[in-house]
Amino acid sequence: MNVATYGPGGRFTMTDRGRSALRQTKDMLRIGPSKMGWNGKHLVVEIDEITAPPQFARVRGTVRLTPSAITDQELPLTEDGAHVWRPFAPITQIEVDMEAPGWQWAGHGYFDANFGVRSLEEDFSYWTWGRYPTRDGTTCFYDAVRRDGTTLAQAARFDASGDVSDIEPPPRRKIGKSLWQVKRETRGDDASHPKQIMNMLDAPFYSRSVMKTRLDAEDVIGVHEALDLRRFSKPWLKPMIALRVPRRPGWRFDSDQSA
């Protein structure tokens, strides 16, 4: 399970445990010692992980998400539907209670997922994504360049009841490159000047940050991602990924070990 916290003392965990560490039911997903479950009202994520090198520390606690609504929306990212974005709950309340001083807070959040039957680098060269809470709900942008040269430019507005409406994407706006020189851009009103408020995660092929832009004459602050899959596919990058995403193929549940 990938867990990342930001700011002073921030931590990053992403351990590849293999199929033996997976358990799944209709309302629960368990990956090794961590799990998430839906109780009919809340999505409760119980985290018990160890940070990736070069840090070695325990990351343990609970995250509780309370959606304002669950959507039934899916966005195919390719013509054949091989990749899909699923915004389960674009607007949620979130409560974080981690076992570390100062890592307890509540605010707004979201819950989404991507699914696919092929690797991302097979079908995409580059994409950006952004989610910006607004006075009326939240607005999401999905822009991508596919390997075949075609593009995706999707903009959607969600309200608190889960209703979604496609909107005309505002103009693209360039943002300064990340520390690893990943190209970044987002959407914004005419004459707007989006800017980074906080760097969250910076990798050779990926950037996540808190970004400020202007939509429908409203200043908004949200989460922005940029992903360079041409760089991700380079052989020189694989050892770096292996360092940050260690493998533990022999992990077993206690019930398996005692059987």
C-alpha positions in Angstrom: 0.0 0.0 0.0 1.4 3.4 -1.0 1.2 5.9 1.9 2.7 9.4 1.7 2.7 12.2 4.2 4.0 15.7 3.5 5.5 18.6 5.4 8.1 18.3 8.2 8.8 14.7 9.0 7.0 13.5 5.9 7.1 9.8 5.1 6.8 7.6 2.0 6.0 3.9 1.9 5.3 1.6 -1.0 6.2 -2.1 -0.5 5.7 -4.7 -3.2 4.5 -7.8 -1.3 3.2 -10.1 -4.0 0.0 -12.0 -4.4 0.4 -14.0 -1.2 -0.1 -10.7 0.8 -3.5 -9.9 -0.8 -6.9 -10.5 0.7 -10.1 -9.1 -0.8 -13.9 -9.2 -0.2 -16.8 -7.1 -1.4 -16.1 -4.5 1.3 -12.5 -5.0 2.3 -9.1 -4.9 0.7 -6.1 -6.1 2.7 -2.5 -5.8 1.5 0.0 -7.2 4.0 -0.5 -5.6 7.4 -2.6 -2.7 6.1 -6.2 -2.7 4.9 -9.1 -0.6 3.9 -12.8 -1.4 4.4 -16.2 0.1 3.6 -18.7 0.0 6.5 -21.7 1.5 4.6 -20.9 5.1 5.6 -17.1 5.4 5.9 -14.1 4.2 4.1 -11.7 3.3 6.9 -8.0 2.8 6.0 -5.8 1.1 8.7 -2.1 1.7 7.9 0.8 -0.3 9.3 3.8 0.2 7.0 7.6 0.8 7.1 9.0 3.7 5.1 11.0 3.2 2.0 14.8 3.7 1.9 16.7 5.8 2.8 14.3 6.3 5.8 13.4 3.5 8.1 10.5 4.3 10.3 7.0 2.9 11.2 4.0 4.6 9.6 0.9 3.5 11.6 -2.6 5.0 12.0 -6.1 5.3 10.7 -7.6 7.5 7.9 -11.4 7.8 7.7 -13.2 9.1 4.6 -16.8 10.2 4.7 -18.0 10.8 1.1 -20.7 13.4 0.4 -21.9 10.9 -2.3 -20.7 7.9 -4.3 -20.6 8.4 -8.0 -21.2 5.9 -10.8 -19.0 7.7 -13.2 -16.1 6.2 -15.2 -13.9 8.0 -17.7 -12.2 5.8 -20.4 -8.7 7.2 -21.0 -8.2 5.3 -24.3 -10.5 4.6 -27.2 -10.6 0.8 -26.4 -11.3 1.3 -22.7 -8.0 -0.3 -21.7 -7.5 2.4 -19.1 -10.3 3.9 -16.9 -10.4 6.7 -14.3 -13.0 6.0 -11.6 -13.8 9.0 -9.3 -15.6 7.1 -6.6 -16.0 10.0 -4.2 -14.7 13.3 -5.6 -15.8 15.2 -2.4 -15.2 13.7 1.1 -14.5 14.7 4.6 -11.4 13.1 5.9 -10.1 12.4 9.4 -6.4 11.4 9.9 -5.1 9.9 13.1 -1.5 8.7 12.7 0.8 7.5 15.5 3.1 10.6 15.4 3.0 14.0 17.1 1.0 16.5 15.0 -0.2 13.9 12.5 -3.9 14.3 13.5 -6.1 16.5 11.5 -9.5 16.7 9.6 -10.4 18.4 6.4 -11.6 17.8 2.8 -10.4 15.0 0.5 -11.3 12.7 -2.3 -11.2 9.0 -3.3 -10.5 7.9 -6.8 -8.7 5.1 -8.7 -7.3 4.1 -12.0 -7.7 0.7 -13.6 -6.0 -0.8 -16.7 -5.3 -4.0 -18.6 -2.0 -2.7 -20.0 0.9 -0.8 -18.5 0.6 2.9 -18.6 3.8 3.4 -20.6 2.4 1.2 -23.4 -0.3 3.7 -24.1 0.7 7.1 -22.7 3.6 9.5 -23.1 2.5 12.2 -20.7 -0.5 13.3 -18.6 -1.6 15.8 -16.0 -4.4 15.6 -13.6 -5.9 18.2 -11.2 -8.7 18.3 -8.6 -9.7 21.8 -7.3 -12.4 22.3 -4.6 -14.8 25.1 -5.5 -17.6 26.9 -3.9 -20.1 24.6 -5.7 -18.3 21.3 -5.4 -15.1 20.2 -7.1 -13.6 20.5 -10.6 -11.3 17.9 -12.1 -9.1 18.0 -15.2 -7.5 15.1 -17.1 -5.1 15.9 -19.9 -3.0 13.2 -21.6 -0.9 12.6 -24.7 -1.2 9.0 -25.9 1.6 7.0 -27.6 -0.3 7.1 -30.9 -0.3 10.9 -30.9 -3.9 11.4 -29.9 -4.8 13.4 -26.9 -7.3 13.5 -24.0 -8.7 16.8 -22.7 -11.4 16.1 -20.1 -13.0 18.5 -17.6 -15.7 17.6 -15.1 -17.6 19.3 -12.3 -18.9 17.3 -9.4 -21.4 18.6 -6.8 -22.0 17.4 -3.2 -24.8 15.0 -4.3 -22.4 13.2 -6.7 -23.9 14.6 -9.9 -21.3 15.3 -12.6 -21.4 17.6 -15.6 -18.9 17.8 -18.4 -17.6 21.3 -18.9 -15.5 23.1 -21.5 -11.9 22.9 -20.3 -10.5 26.4 -19.7 -7.2 27.2 -21.4 -4.0 25.3 -20.6 -1.6 27.2 -18.4 2.1 26.4 -18.0 3.6 26.0 -14.6 7.3 25.9 -13.8 9.0 22.5 -14.1 9.5 20.3 -11.1 12.8 19.9 -9.3 13.4 16.8 -11.5 12.5 19.0 -14.6 9.1 17.2 -15.2 7.0 19.4 -17.5 3.8 20.7 -15.8 0.7 22.5 -16.8 -2.9 22.9 -15.6 -6.1 24.7 -16.5 -7.2 28.2 -15.6 -9.2 31.2 -16.7 -7.9 33.7 -19.3 -5.1 35.8 -17.8 -4.8 33.5 -14.8 -1.3 32.5 -13.6 -1.3 29.1 -11.8 1.4 28.6 -9.2 2.7 25.9 -6.9 1.8 26.4 -3.2 3.6 23.4 -1.9 5.7 20.6 -3.3 4.4 17.2 -2.2 6.3 14.6 -4.1 9.0 15.0 -6.6 10.4 12.0 -8.6 12.4 11.7 -11.9 9.1 10.9 -13.8 6.4 12.3 -11.5 5.3 15.4 -9.6 2.6 15.9 -7.1 2.0 19.4 -5.6 -0.6 21.8 -4.1 -1.5 24.2 -6.9 -3.4 27.4 -7.1 -5.3 28.5 -10.1 -8.4 30.5 -11.1 -11.6 28.9 -12.3 -14.8 30.8 -13.2 -13.4 33.9 -11.5 -12.7 32.0 -8.3 -9.3 31.4 -6.8 -9.0 27.7 -6.0 -6.3 25.5 -4.4 -6.1 21.8 -5.2 -3.9 18.8 -5.9 -2.0 18.6 -9.2 -0.1 15.7 -10.7 2.2 15.4 -13.8 3.5 12.1 -15.1 6.1 11.7 -17.8 5.9 8.1 -19.0 8.5 8.4 -21.6 11.0 9.0 -18.8 9.4 6.3 -16.6 10.2 3.7 -19.3 13.9 4.5 -19.4 16.1 1.5 -18.3 18.3 3.8 -16.1 15.4 4.6 -13.9 14.4 1.1 -12.9 17.1 0.7 -10.1 16.0 3.9 -8.6 12.3 2.7 -8.5 13.4 -0.6 -7.0 15.1 1.2 -4.2 12.0 3.3 -3.3 9.6 0.3 -3.9 11.3 -2.6 -2.1 10.0 -6.1 -2.7 9.0 -8.5 0.0 7.7 -11.6 -1.9 7.7 -14.0 1.0 5.2 -12.1 3.2 2.4 -14.3 4.7 -0.6 -13.7 6.9 -0.4 -15.3 10.4 -3.1 -17.8 9.4 -1.0 -18.9 6.4 2.1 -19.3 8.5 0.4 -21.4 11.2 -1.4 -23.7 8.6 
